Structure formats: C-alpha cells, structure tokens
Amino acid sequence: MTGWIIAFALAGVAFVALLLIGLPRAAREITAAALLLGLAGYAWQGHPGLAGAPRAVAAPSGENFDEKMAERRRGLAERFGPAAQWMMLSDGLARQGKTKEAANVLLSGLRDSPKDANLWLGLGNALVAHSDGVVSPGADFAYRRALELDPKGPAPRYFYGLALVRSGQLQAALDLWAPLAASAPEGSQVKAELEASIARIDMVLKAGATAGP
C-alpha cells in the first residue's frame, strides 16, 4: 500500500505544479493522460503491495581462501626472498576476499621481477581464485609463463594441473602431472597424492570414453 500512496502523491504534486505554472488546458489534459499512463504502468509492472526491503551490499569474504593450497605452494615454491614478500601480501588480501587486489599486488611484483617464476605462478592462482575457479586466458598465460621460467620445478606443473582439474580439463592436467609424479621422490606425500589423483583422472577419462558415441 505504501507504494500506491507514494505514486499518487508524486503524480498529484506534479499535476498541481503544472497548474501553478499556467499551462494551457490542452497541455494539462495531455500531462494528466501521461501521469495516468505512468500509474497504469506502475500497477502492471511494479509491486506496490510489497513492503520495502533495503538491501545491504555483502562485505568481501575470505571464506574461499584455500589455506591448505597456500601452504602447499609455500612448500613447493617460494619461502624467502622478494617473491615471498609479495606472495604474503597477496595472500593477506585474498583472505579478506579481495581477490582482484591480491592479483594486482602480484602484478606490481612482476613489474620489478618479470622473470620470477614464483610470482607468475602466484598470479595464475590469484586469477583463478578471482574468477571462481575458471582458468581464464590471463591465468593460463601466467601458468605457462611460470612453466617457461621454471620448466623443471614441481610447483608450476603441480598448481597448473590442479587448476586444470578443477576446471574440468582432465587430459591437460594428466599430461602435466604424469611426468611430475614419475620424477617425485619415492615415498613423498606429493608423489602419493599425484598418483592417487592420476588414478582417479584415468578412471573418469576411461568411463567417459566408454560412454561416448
């Protein structure tokens, strides 16, 4: 009901104002018709009977920040040096849900150290987090750049593969992870985890091939 009161009040004020400025009769009739059409449109498209419901903008949340993945990244990649400082700052922003700012921090670091594989890797992870798990063209470029700069390092292959798995690109992830698992130290947690993941990917791919046309 409040919606109707406001609508009629505004229409009435508008029409009285037009009378006060001395419009000719023909103009007043046209204006009145326009106001009635507006009210009819409001009745048709609007919801005048509903109570107002102010909406509050949700504050950024860091609930999606993967602490376990960040710890694994630190174990496989950076620990000390300039890259680690940039990564710590980026992680802090990501924990607050500020994924765009987290990626921008790493871009700033790359302006100073454009050949740092760890920063490129961190940028790929940050861009994937910002796009809710999608490996965007920017993230793909960042991962590939990390691979170029550190072709034998485990971290770029591990995290690029992880991002590909989460986005459904299983064969591409398998191509990265199979050589990495083969070269990982015997008895290591990473090797066991990769071998288990590769086995699951193989099962899914074989099931898909069997169910295909």
Secondary structure, DSSP 8 states (H G I E B T S, - for coil): -HHHHHHHHHHHHHHHHHHHTT--HHHHHHHHHHHHHHHHHHHHHS-TTS------------TT--HHHHHHHHHHS--SHHHHHHHHHHHHHHHTT-HHHHHHHHHHHHHH-TT-HHHHHHHHHHHHHHTTT---HHHHHHHHHHHHH-TT-HHHHHHHHHHHHHTT-HHHHHHHHHHHHHHS-TT-HHHHHHHHHHHHHHHHHHHHHHH--
